[in-house]
Structures are given as structure tokens and as C-alpha cells.
Amino acid sequence: MRTFIAIIVGLLGGFVLGIALSSFIGILGMTLFNMPLGIKFMPYFTAIICAIIVPIWDHKQKNG
């Protein structure tokens, strides 16, 4: 159950992180190059990556 909760937290947190990071990259691109920059589907990529990393991190902290 703890692993499932860690996966859900990783998905939601990663999605929010991806939105924030995508917005930051877009603003930075507009500031520096006068054109919006970004990575297509970035919130989905970060959600998947965080859904993998957070349970591993939680497991290491629980056992360590």
C-alpha cells in the first residue's frame, strides 16, 4: 500500500513539476530568444519519471 501511495504522489507531483518547469522554460525562452521554447509533453514525462523515482527513494529511506 505504501508503494502505491508513493507512485500516486510521484505521478501528481511530477505532473505539477512538469507544468512549472515547462512554464519556466517558456518564459526563459521568450526572455532570451524572443520565441517560446519548451518540450512537448513535458508534464507527462516528468510524471512518469517521478512515479519511478519516488517509490525507490521512499524504499531507501524506509530501510536506511
URGIQUI-V271719 format. One line per field, one symbol per residue. phi: phi as a letter, one per 30 degrees, with the letter a starting at -180 (. if undefined). psi: psi as a letter, one per 20 degrees, with the letter a starting at -180 (. if undefined). A space follows every 10 residues. Layout:
BEGIN
phi: ???
psi: ???
END
This chain:
BEGIN
phi: .ddddddddd dddddddddd dddddddddd ddchbdclcd iedddddddd dddddddddd dddd
psi: hhgghhgggg gghhggghgg hggghggggh ghjkqprrpp kghgghgggh hggghggggh hhh.
END
